[in-house]
């Protein structure tokens, strides 16, 4: 349910207007000077019904237009001569909703039906008197004013929507331009520098091995870190340039992570349990990032020879477990780094659970459980 500018729900406003119009019509009918008849209760009921029907004018403008028109003709036919105010409100609502052709047809029918309703009265009215009475109930000028007001507000709302859409498009275009600018700056600066570092480290490793010297562990770490940084930076640049036009990385790309870990010298394995199923996009991306960060940490810090990745599809939870046989022990646990903190934030945002800690038998384990129901 929408809300008005004052913050009051639109349905409440419509109901208040409907009750007010119904009360005003009933009061006008009760205070009108005319002889009482047995049909008066029916006329009063039609007055109230026409007014109360306006409560649904936003949800069903055309049916409300028909109901208020029939009620106006009905109470005029039984001799309750009250202006068709409810029908005018309905004309305004229908035009505002964009039903101009239907409203014009309904107005023409009303202008023709009201004189006929007046002629059906027990009083001996001439045709001229019937038309005069009908004109008192519904003048053409009132109809035009109600329709014009509805059309004016409809056009104003349409222009406001277009202006909002234009602002959003402008903001998106500027964001795209800024994103491309950032991508170019990163490419021109960081990519070049990281490439130089990686090449220099590779040359140093090659020369050391060619001379039969022992390659320092720090030099190997620099070489591997440079390669990983280059891959991550390229992926980031692609994301900045593509603006999500390419599919984001998810569970389907986990085998590629494991394959890259093997190429780097790690004996990595991947096990998938349970029945594979589609998971929400946010869970898909987070699962990939957990495996990626875990394998990256193994390669950089654990000095492990093996690593195992387990993806377990459960009915309501996607479970992920990454274990390695590195040097970590419960007694030598280091404070969590930025990668682990970011991993925990992603999991917590999805309402999941994460454990990242050294194993009792040695090595490190990362265990995550991500809910797959009700996550977007």
N, C-alpha and C positions, 0 to 999 in steps of 0.2 A: 504494500500500500504506500502510495506516495505521500509526501508532506507538502504543505503550503509554505509560503515564505515565512510565516510565523512559527513554523515547526509543528503545527497541528496537523495530524493525519488528514489527507484529502477526504477520506470517507466520513470522518467526523464533521468536516465542513459541509459536505453534501447533505448529510443527514440533518444538520441544523437548518440549512436553507430549506430543505423539503418540509420540515416541521413548521418553520416560520411561514412559508407560502401556504401550506394547508390551513394553518390557523387563520391567516389573513383572509383567505377565500371563504372559509366557513363563517367568519365574523361578518364579511360583506354580504353573504347570503342570508344570514339571520337578521341583519339590520336593514335589509332592503324592503322598500315599501311596495307591497303587492298583496293580493288576497291569498290566504292560506289554502293549500290543496292537499289531497291525500298523497300526492307524489313528492311532497317536499322532502321527506326522509331520504328518498332515493337521490334527489338532487343534491342534498347535503353530503351524502355518502360519496357521490361522484366528485364533488368539490374536494373532499379530503383525499380521495384516492388519487386524483390528478396531482395534487400537491405532493403527496408522499412518494409518488413514482419518481420524483426528481432525485431521490436518494441514489438512484442507479444511473444517473445521466452520464457519468464518465465511463462506466463499464459497458453500458448498452444504450448509446444515444438514440439509435433508430427505434428500437422497441419503446423507449420512453417517449419519443416523439409521437408514436402511434397511440400509446395509452393516454397521454395527456390530450391529444386531439379528440379521441373518442369520448373521454370524460367531459370535455368542454361541449361537444355536440350534445351529449346526453343530458347534462344539467340545463342546457338551453332548451332542449326539447320538452323537459318536464316543467318549465316555467321559472327556473332559478336563473335569473338574468344577472350574471356576474362576469366581468371581463376574463378572458382566457389567459390569465397571467402565467399559469403553469405551462401552457403550450408555448408561450413566448420564451420562457426559460429553456424549454426543450429545443426550440429552434436555435437559440444561441449555442447550446451544447452540441447539437448535431453539426452545425456549420463549423464550429471550432474543431470538431473531430474530423472534418474533411468531407462530410456527407452533404455536399451542396446540392447535387441534383435531386437526391431523395427529399431534402428539406423543401426545395422549390415545389416539387409535386405535392408534398403534404400540405404546404401552405395554400396552394391553389384549391386542393380538395376541401380544406377547411373553409376558405372564403365562399365556396359553393355550397357546402353542407350547412353552414350556420343559418342562412336565410331559409333553407328548407326545414330546419329544425324549428325555426320561429313560426313558419306556416303550419306546423303540426300542432301548435298550441290550441287548446280549446277556445281561446279568444278569437273572435272574427277579425283577423288582421289582414290588411291589404298587402299586396306585393311590396309596395313602397315602404309600408310600416315594417314589414319583415326584414327588408334590406337595411332599414335604419337601425333596427334592433340588433341585427347581426354586426353592423358596422360599430355599434357601441361596444359589443363584446370583443371584436377583433378588427382593428383598423389596419389598413395596408401599411400605413406609416410605422405602426408598431412592429409589424413583421419585418419591414426593411431595416429598422433600427436594430432589432435583435439579431438579424442575420449579419448586418454590417459589423456589429460589435464582435460576434463570433469569428468572422473572417479576419478582422483586424488583429485579434489576439492570436489567431492561428498563424498569421503571417509573421507576427512579432516573435512567437515561439520558434518558428522555422528559421528566421534570421538569427535568433540567439543560438540555435543548435548549429547552424552553419558557421557562426563566428567561433563557437567552442571547438568545432571540428577543425577549423582553420588554425586555431591556436595550437591544437594538439599536433596537427601535421607540421606546423612550423617548428614546434619544439622537437619533434622526431627528426626533422631534417637537420636542425642544428646539432642534435645529438649524434646523428650519423656523420656530419662533417667533423665534429670534435673527435669522434672515435677514429675516423680515418687519419686525422692529424696526429693523434697519439700513436697510431700504428706506424705512421711514417717516421715519427721521431724515434720510436723504439727501434725500428729497423735500421735507421741511419746511425744510431749510437750504440745501443746495447748489443745488437746482433753482430755488428762488426767487431766490437771489442771481445766478445765471448768467442767468436770464431778465431780471432788472432791468438787468444790464450790457449784454445784447444789445439790449434795447429802447432804452436810453439811447444806445448807439452808433448804432443805426439812426436815431434821431431826429436826432442830430448830423450824420450823413451826409446825411439828407434836407434839413435846414436849410441846410447848406453848399451843396448843389447848387441849392437854391431861390434862394439869394442869388448864385449864379454863382461861388462861391468854389471853389478847388481843395480836394478832400477829401484830408486827410493820409493817407499810406499806413498809418501806425500805427493810425489810426481804422478804416480798412477791415480791417486785420488783426484788430483787436479784435472787430469785428462778425462776421467769418468764424469766428474762434476760438470766439466765444460760441455761434454756431449749431452748430458741430461738437461742442463740449462738451455742448450740450443734447441732441443726437442720441445721443452716446455714453452720457450719463448716463441717458437714457430707456431705452436698450437694456439698460444694466446693471440698472436698477430692474426692468425686465420679467423679466430672468433671475433676479433675487433673488426676485421674487414667484412666478414660475411654477415654479421648481425643476425646470427641464428638461422641463416638461410640454409646452412648445412646441418644435418642431424647432430645433436650433441653426443658426446661419447657416453656409453653406458655399458651394461652387462655384456652386450654382444662384442665389445672390444676388449674384454678381460683376457681372452686367449692371446690377443696380440701383446698385452702387457707381460704375460708369462713368457711368451716367445722371446721378447726383447730381453727379459731377465736371463734367459738361457744363453742368449748371444753374448751377454756381458759376463758369462762364466759362472752363473749361479744355477745350481741344479734345482730348478723350479718345477713344480707339478700343479696341475689344476684338477680338482674333483668337483663334479656337480651332482648333487643329490636331490631327490624329490622330482616332482613333475614340473617341468618348465612352464611358466605362465607369464602373461603380461603383467608388469608392475607399473605403478605410477611413474611418471617421468622424473619427478624429484627423487624417488627412491632409486631409479635406474642410474641417474647421474651420481648420486651419493655413493652407491655401491662401487661404481667404477673408481671414484676418487679415493675410497678407502683402500681398495686393492692397490691402486697406483701409489699412494703415499706409503703404504706398508712396504711394498717391494722397493721403493726408492730408499726408504730408511734402511732396509736390509742391505742394499748395495752400498750405501754410503757409510753406515755406522756399525753394522752388526759384525762384519768380518765373518759371515756365515758361509757355509758351503752348500746348504740346501734350504729350500723354503717350500712350503705347501700352502696352496690356496684352496679353500673349501667354500663353495656356494651351495647353500641348502634352501630349496624352495619349500616352505611350509605353508599350510592353508592361510594363515593370517600374518606370517612373519617371513621376511627374507633374512636368513642368517649368513653371516660372512665370518670366516676365520682364516687368519694368515699366521702361520708359525714359521720360525726359523731356528737353526741350531747354532746361533751366534754365541758371543761371549757374555751376553747379559745374564745376570743372576739377581735374585731378590735382594742380595746385600749390596749390589752395585747399581741400583736403579738410579738413573739420572733424571733431573727435572724434565717434564715433557717439553718438547720444542714447539715451534710455531705450527709445524705440520700436524702434530697430534692434537694440538689445541683447536686448529681449524676443523680437523676431522670430528672432534667431539662436538663442536658447535653445529656442524651439519647434521649429525645424528640426533642431537637434542632437539633441533628445530623440527625434526620430523616425528618427534615423540618416541624415539628409539632409545636403545641402551648401548653403551660402548665400554669395553674393558681393554686397556692397553697396558701390559705389564710384563716383567720378566717371568719366565716359567720356572717352576721348582727344579726341573731337570736340566735347566740351562736353556738359553735362547730367549726369544721374545715372542709374545703372542698378542694378536689383535683380534678381538671378538666383537661383532656388532650384530644387533638385531633391529631390523627396520620394519615397522608395521606397513603392511601393503593394503589395508582397508581404510578408505576415507582419506587417503593422502593424494594431493594433486601435484 
